[in-house]
Amino acid sequence: MPMTFNKNQLEYRVTLDTDLNLFVVFDKQDESKVATGTTIENAVHELAKIA
């Protein structure tokens, strides 16, 4: 079940891809903006770059 978070005005949804062992974050306002990372923090940082 995805979880939704809010950090510095960036709302995002987090999932874990267990096949790849990566966290996947989606911009809650624009689901086409997606980023991945080995940690949630890393994935959110990558999403912030494109959001």
C-alpha positions, 0 to 999 in steps of 0.5 A: 500500500503506497504512503503519501508524504509532504516535504517542503511543499512537495507531496509525494507517494512512496512505493517499494519495488521489491524486485529491484530493491528500490524506492519509487516516489511519484509526485502527487500532483503529477504522477508522470514525475517519478524518481527512484533511489536506494533510500526514500531520502535519495528518491525524494531528492531526485524527485525534487530535482524534476518536480 
